Amino acid sequence: MAEVISRKARRGVIHTPAAPSLEMRDVSVAYASGINNVTTARGGQDALAQVSCRVAVGERIAIVGPNGAGKSTLLKLIVGTLKPTQGEVNVYGQGPAGHICIAYVPQRNQIDWSFPVTVEDVVMMGRVGQIGLFRWPRRQDWAVVRHCLERVDATHLAHKQIGELSGGQQQRVFIARALAQEAELLLLDEPLAGLDVPSQEKIFHILDGLRPDGVTVLVATHDLNLAAERFDRVMLLNRRVIAFDRPEKVLTPEHLLAAYGGHTHVFAVDGETVVLTDTCCDAGE
Ligand code: ADP
């Protein structure tokens, strides 16, 4: 990628040298009732309370927890579409606003797939921060788009309408858009939901390829097995951070009971502890 994408001419917020990718200090959020994506300091139940964490450059983090635990809220705080009611969020040492290094891929059901754009248009949208608003893409930008589609094995899809793709292909195209953006912090909300195992493997293969570039990846997921096997650290949430550490330290019966409550079943098979978690249920239930 280095020969196609140069980081010299970057726009956006200047990063503080040696700062972590992400740092949250004592962050709480409550939504204003009835207004979408607006937070309030007055009243309202906290969607997230007193979250503090630090994520190093290049880490791959899974964010897990029951429905309503605050996973999507956490990602929206990092990308800056939500403001914390209390506390501070820093990305590479600076507040989230104005960063073009943050790429956010929302849940698939949040995207209007009938929007009449082709795959290559979607990926080119990732270049807007680099090109600048109201400027035309140059030949070099199209070269970047082609290169990013190649990296996610989607060259053959370039001229398709985005709505014609399978779920796995759609995820790969949105990751290609993040690559075209030259994202250094990639936030994916439930990218694996509904994908079959080969499609999930393709996504992980792409994410593995981002490691040498030092891209930090945060993935909200329901899948505790994938969280255990494929991530450096796991953040277990239920409106607050229950645990944030290496998978084997986080995914313990005690922590899972604390997060999933009555929806967790712990039993022993051949001397091994087995934990069954019903991830369908709301955090508050
Ligand atoms: P998760 O992603 O873990 O399922 P969310 O971050 O979507 O959890 O939700 C956390 C809490 O915030 C839930 O109680 C949810 O109902 C509430 N919530 C999420 N989005 C909004 C919103 N736009 N307005 C009001 N409440 C919201």
Residues whose N, C-alpha, C, O or C-beta is under 5 A from the ligand:
A	BS01	ADP	Y31 A32 I35 N36 N37 A47 P66 N67 G68 A69 G70 K71 S72 T73
